[in-house]
């Protein structure tokens, strides 16, 4: 199934948010809720974030790319460029090292 078709189908019934500040806030909330790596999404460049709680589909759109996470338990995330090229990566690639706070 094409990425754009998948996004369109899952946006129905999804919580959709626009605007950099709100998207960043909602992204932090969703990443924490699902125990996902904090470095998973480019928070400063987000223009839209949506989550469909019924299907478990999360989509985040940045200025030049889209990120699709169909199933958090799969351990994979798919990034798609504006040109339609895409690649999948393991979630572990986006783990941020926690700084020792003393």
Buried (B, 14 or more C-beta within 10 A) or exposed (E): EEBEEBBEEBBEEBEEBEEEEEBBBBBEEBBEEBEBBBBBBBBEBBEBBBBBEEBBBBBBBBEEBBBBBBEBEEEBBBBBEEEEEBEEEEBEEBEEEEEEEE
